[in-house]
Amino acid sequence: MTTQVARSRRLAPGAVAILVAAVTLAACGDSKAPPATQVAVRVNKSEISVHQVNYALQSVPGGAANASDAATRQVVDRLVSQQLALDRAVELKLDLVPEVQQALQEARRNVLTRAYFDRLASGQTQPDPAEVSAFYDKRPELFAQRRNYTIQEIDIEASGAQLEALRKRLGESPMPTFAEYLRASGLRYKSRLLNEPSENLSMDLLGRLAPMKDGQSIYLTRPGGLKVLLLVSAQPAPVTLSEATPAIKRYLINDKSRKAVEADLETMRSAAKLEYFGRFVPIMAASAAASGGAAAALAASAVAPADESRKAPDTK
């Protein structure tokens, strides 16, 4: 009876996430109790190992090796609270709730997928000086001709004929005239001033801004409207090859890793036998054309998630 009640209970998404986090972090010590010398703390009948503490300390600045007593105490307290929550969740048979089981399976998929990507990326060779120098010379807008941009961004809500009229006005009128037209149009818009160095901009946007002069503008179409970017100023802020080398190396190794993951995914997909069923047959009929983009997106998110591969290397 208890199991049936647990199976039918609906959990809030936040409760599922907390339970999954607790189960995932404690899973290493669930199947077999660690040796006594490796136990950090016993929580009722459960044990938290030194390995679990060290793993959690990896997220602390400086890592486990340099963690302060205060940071260690905070991590251990958090693990104790998680263990108490985990034990109570298992006692309540929440691990049998279908949505929790699905979330646990998804967490396992993500961890193993990430481990595969990391293994593939770790085999990439470091860029040599010639590669670094070639990249430096190839992208002067990032380095030798690097600039700090001040941009007026106008985000306009529009669609259909309104969009076409806006594009026409932008092509025919100087910015002050366009601004007057926009104010009189009744369209909703927001304006803000941005100050960004070259490396904070996407490669595509930087390529369009680099040749522009102060006072010139471009527009970017987006769902439900467009963005107008007026170049207010671009101040020179060059970076030497020596200063840029660490950032270029990071960028190149991430780019190599991303391409290796993307190529491996494409190879496996080509060799795989894919069978769709039910409503997914018509939905996935066009997947052959879209599969390359899906592989590229997954590869980009898998390699250096804090450093988007489409952006310039951070030279700061």
C-alpha positions as CSV (number, residue, x, y, z in Angstrom):
1,M,0.0,0.0,0.0
2,T,2.8,2.4,0.9
3,T,4.5,1.8,-2.4
4,Q,1.4,2.4,-4.4
5,V,0.8,5.7,-2.5
6,A,4.4,6.7,-3.3
7,R,4.1,5.8,-6.9
8,S,1.0,7.9,-7.4
9,R,2.2,10.9,-5.4
10,R,3.2,14.0,-7.5
11,L,6.3,15.9,-6.5
12,A,7.0,19.5,-7.2
13,P,9.9,20.0,-9.7
14,G,12.0,21.6,-7.0
15,A,11.5,18.6,-4.7
16,V,12.6,16.2,-7.5
17,A,15.7,18.2,-8.2
18,I,16.7,18.2,-4.5
19,L,16.1,14.5,-4.2
20,V,18.1,13.7,-7.4
21,A,21.0,15.9,-6.2
22,A,21.0,14.1,-2.8
23,V,20.9,10.6,-4.4
24,T,23.5,11.5,-7.0
25,L,26.0,12.9,-4.5
26,A,25.5,10.0,-2.1
27,A,25.4,7.2,-4.7
28,C,29.1,6.5,-4.5
29,G,28.7,5.2,-1.0
30,D,25.3,3.5,-1.2
31,S,26.2,0.1,-2.6
32,K,29.0,-0.7,-0.2
33,A,30.1,0.9,3.1
34,P,33.6,2.5,2.8
35,P,36.5,1.3,5.0
36,A,36.5,2.8,8.5
37,T,39.6,4.9,7.6
38,Q,37.7,6.4,4.7
39,V,34.6,7.5,6.7
40,A,34.3,11.2,7.2
41,V,31.0,11.1,9.2
42,R,28.4,8.6,10.1
43,V,24.8,9.8,9.9
44,N,22.6,7.4,11.8
45,K,23.2,4.1,9.9
46,S,24.6,5.8,6.8
47,E,28.2,6.9,6.1
48,I,29.7,9.8,4.2
49,S,33.2,9.0,2.8
50,V,36.2,11.1,2.7
51,H,36.0,10.7,-1.1
52,Q,32.5,12.2,-1.1
53,V,33.8,15.2,0.9
54,N,36.8,15.7,-1.4
55,Y,34.6,15.5,-4.5
56,A,32.2,18.1,-3.1
57,L,35.2,20.3,-2.2
58,Q,36.2,20.5,-5.9
59,S,33.6,23.2,-6.3
60,V,35.3,25.4,-3.6
61,P,37.8,28.0,-4.9
62,G,41.2,26.4,-4.7
63,G,39.8,22.8,-4.7
64,A,40.0,20.1,-2.0
65,A,43.7,20.4,-1.5
66,N,43.5,24.1,-0.5
67,A,40.1,24.2,1.2
68,S,40.0,26.0,4.5
69,D,38.5,24.5,7.7
70,A,35.5,26.8,7.3
71,A,34.9,25.7,3.7
72,T,35.3,22.0,4.7
73,R,32.9,22.4,7.6
74,Q,30.3,24.0,5.4
75,V,30.6,21.2,2.8
76,V,30.4,18.4,5.4
77,D,27.3,20.1,7.0
78,R,25.7,20.2,3.6
79,L,26.5,16.6,2.9
80,V,25.0,15.6,6.3
81,S,21.8,17.5,5.5
82,Q,21.6,15.8,2.1
83,Q,22.2,12.4,3.7
84,L,19.4,13.0,6.2
85,A,17.1,14.1,3.3
86,L,18.2,11.1,1.2
87,D,17.5,8.6,4.0
88,R,14.1,10.1,4.7
89,A,13.3,10.1,0.9
90,V,14.2,6.4,0.7
91,E,12.2,5.7,3.9
92,L,9.2,7.3,2.2
93,K,9.9,5.3,-0.9
94,L,10.1,8.5,-3.0
95,D,12.8,6.8,-5.1
96,L,9.9,4.7,-6.5
97,V,8.0,7.8,-7.7
98,P,8.0,7.6,-11.6
99,E,9.1,11.2,-12.1
100,V,12.0,10.8,-9.6
101,Q,13.1,7.6,-11.4
102,Q,13.1,9.5,-14.7
103,A,15.1,12.4,-13.2
104,L,17.6,10.0,-11.8
105,Q,18.0,8.3,-15.1
106,E,18.5,11.7,-16.8
107,A,21.1,12.7,-14.3
108,R,23.0,9.4,-14.9
109,R,22.8,10.0,-18.7
110,N,24.2,13.5,-18.3
111,V,27.1,12.4,-16.1
112,L,28.1,9.5,-18.3
113,T,27.7,11.6,-21.5
114,R,29.9,14.3,-20.0
115,A,32.5,11.7,-19.0
116,Y,32.6,10.5,-22.6
117,F,33.1,14.0,-23.9
118,D,35.8,14.7,-21.4
119,R,37.6,11.5,-22.3
120,L,37.5,12.4,-26.0
121,A,38.6,16.0,-25.4
122,S,41.5,15.0,-23.2
123,G,43.2,13.3,-26.1
124,Q,43.5,16.5,-28.1
125,T,47.1,17.9,-28.6
126,Q,48.0,21.3,-27.3
127,P,48.3,24.1,-29.9
128,D,51.9,24.7,-31.0
129,P,53.4,28.3,-31.3
130,A,52.8,28.4,-35.1
131,E,49.0,27.7,-34.6
132,V,48.8,30.4,-31.9
133,S,50.6,32.9,-34.1
134,A,48.5,32.1,-37.1
135,F,45.3,32.6,-35.1
136,Y,46.6,35.9,-33.8
137,D,47.4,37.1,-37.3
138,K,44.1,35.8,-38.7
139,R,41.9,37.7,-36.3
140,P,43.4,41.2,-35.9
141,E,40.1,42.6,-34.7
142,L,40.6,40.5,-31.5
143,F,44.2,41.3,-30.9
144,A,46.4,43.8,-32.8
145,Q,43.3,45.9,-33.7
146,R,41.2,45.0,-30.6
147,R,38.8,47.7,-29.5
148,N,36.4,48.5,-26.7
149,Y,33.0,49.1,-28.1
150,T,30.3,51.4,-26.9
151,I,27.0,50.4,-28.5
152,Q,23.5,51.8,-28.3
153,E,21.1,48.8,-28.5
154,I,17.5,49.4,-29.5
155,D,15.3,46.3,-29.1
156,I,12.1,46.7,-31.0
157,E,9.0,44.5,-30.9
158,A,7.5,44.2,-34.5
159,S,6.3,41.6,-37.0
160,G,5.2,41.2,-40.6
161,A,4.7,44.5,-42.4
162,Q,6.1,46.4,-39.4
163,L,9.4,44.6,-39.7
164,E,9.7,45.3,-43.4
165,A,8.9,49.0,-42.8
166,L,11.6,49.2,-40.1
167,R,14.2,47.6,-42.3
168,K,13.3,50.0,-45.1
169,R,13.6,53.0,-42.8
170,L,17.0,51.9,-41.5
171,G,18.3,51.6,-45.0
172,E,17.1,55.0,-46.1
173,S,17.3,57.2,-43.0
174,P,20.1,58.4,-40.7
175,M,19.8,57.3,-37.1
176,P,18.3,60.5,-35.7
177,T,15.6,60.4,-38.3
178,F,15.0,56.7,-37.7
179,A,14.7,57.4,-33.9
180,E,12.0,60.0,-34.5
181,Y,10.1,57.6,-36.8
182,L,10.4,54.9,-34.1
183,R,9.0,57.2,-31.4
184,A,6.1,58.2,-33.6
185,S,5.3,54.7,-34.7
186,G,3.8,53.5,-31.4
187,L,5.9,50.4,-31.4
188,R,7.2,49.0,-28.2
189,Y,11.0,49.2,-27.8
190,K,13.8,49.3,-25.2
191,S,17.1,51.1,-25.4
192,R,20.3,50.5,-23.5
193,L,24.0,51.5,-23.7
194,L,26.5,48.6,-23.9
195,N,30.2,48.7,-23.2
196,E,31.9,45.6,-24.5
197,P,35.5,44.6,-25.5
198,S,36.0,42.6,-28.7
199,E,36.2,39.2,-26.9
200,N,32.8,39.6,-25.3
201,L,31.1,39.7,-28.7
202,S,30.2,36.7,-30.9
203,M,32.5,36.1,-33.9
204,D,29.7,37.0,-36.4
205,L,28.8,40.2,-34.6
206,L,32.4,41.3,-34.3
207,G,33.0,40.7,-38.0
208,R,30.2,43.2,-38.7
209,L,31.2,45.8,-36.1
210,A,34.9,45.8,-36.9
211,P,34.8,47.8,-40.2
212,M,32.1,50.2,-38.9
213,K,32.7,53.8,-38.1
214,D,31.2,55.8,-35.2
215,G,27.6,56.7,-35.9
216,Q,26.9,53.7,-38.2
217,S,24.3,51.1,-37.3
218,I,23.3,47.6,-38.2
219,Y,20.2,45.5,-37.3
220,L,19.8,41.9,-36.1
221,T,16.4,40.2,-36.8
222,R,15.1,38.2,-33.9
223,P,11.8,36.3,-33.3
224,G,9.1,39.0,-32.7
225,G,11.2,41.9,-33.8
226,L,14.7,43.2,-34.4
227,K,17.6,44.8,-32.6
228,V,19.3,47.9,-33.9
229,L,22.9,48.4,-32.9
230,L,24.3,51.9,-33.2
231,L,28.1,52.2,-32.9
232,V,28.7,55.1,-30.5
233,S,32.5,54.7,-30.3
234,A,35.2,52.1,-30.6
235,Q,38.4,52.8,-28.6
236,P,41.6,51.0,-29.6
237,A,42.8,48.5,-27.0
238,P,45.4,46.2,-28.7
239,V,46.7,43.0,-27.2
240,T,50.2,41.7,-28.0
241,L,50.9,38.1,-29.1
242,S,52.5,37.3,-25.8
243,E,49.5,38.7,-23.8
244,A,47.0,36.8,-26.0
245,T,48.8,33.4,-26.1
246,P,47.2,31.8,-23.0
247,A,43.7,32.8,-24.2
248,I,44.3,31.7,-27.7
249,K,45.6,28.3,-26.5
250,R,42.5,27.8,-24.4
251,Y,40.3,28.7,-27.3
252,L,42.1,26.5,-29.8
253,I,42.1,23.4,-27.6
254,N,38.3,23.9,-26.8
255,D,37.7,24.3,-30.6
256,K,39.6,21.1,-31.3
257,S,37.7,19.3,-28.6
258,R,34.4,20.5,-29.9
259,K,35.2,19.4,-33.4
260,A,36.4,16.0,-32.2
261,V,33.2,15.4,-30.3
262,E,31.0,16.6,-33.2
263,A,32.9,14.3,-35.7
264,D,32.6,11.3,-33.3
265,L,28.9,11.9,-32.8
266,E,28.3,12.2,-36.6
267,T,30.2,9.0,-37.2
268,M,28.2,7.1,-34.5
269,R,24.9,8.5,-35.8
270,S,25.8,7.4,-39.4
271,A,26.5,3.9,-38.2
272,A,23.6,3.7,-35.9
273,K,20.3,2.0,-36.7
274,L,17.5,4.5,-35.8
275,E,13.9,3.4,-35.6
276,Y,11.2,5.8,-34.7
277,F,7.7,4.7,-33.6
278,G,4.2,6.2,-33.3
279,R,3.9,9.9,-33.5
280,F,7.6,10.3,-33.7
281,V,7.8,8.9,-37.2
282,P,6.4,12.0,-39.0
283,I,8.0,14.4,-36.4
284,M,11.5,13.0,-37.1
285,A,11.0,12.6,-40.8
286,A,13.1,15.7,-41.4
287,S,15.7,14.8,-38.8
288,A,18.3,13.8,-41.3
289,A,18.7,17.4,-42.4
290,A,18.7,18.7,-38.8
291,S,21.0,16.0,-37.3
292,G,24.2,17.9,-38.1
293,G,23.0,21.0,-36.2
294,A,21.9,18.9,-33.2
295,A,25.4,17.2,-33.1
296,A,27.1,20.6,-33.3
297,A,24.9,22.1,-30.6
298,L,25.5,19.1,-28.3
299,A,29.3,19.2,-29.0
300,A,29.4,23.0,-28.3
301,S,27.6,22.6,-25.0
302,A,29.7,19.6,-23.9
303,V,33.1,21.2,-24.4
304,A,34.1,24.0,-22.0
305,P,30.5,25.0,-21.1
306,A,31.6,28.2,-19.5
307,D,33.3,29.3,-22.7
308,E,31.0,29.5,-25.7
309,S,32.9,28.3,-28.8
310,R,31.2,30.8,-31.0
311,K,32.7,33.7,-29.0
312,A,36.2,35.1,-29.2
313,P,38.8,34.0,-26.7
314,D,38.8,36.2,-23.6
315,T,42.0,38.2,-23.6
316,K,41.4,40.0,-20.3
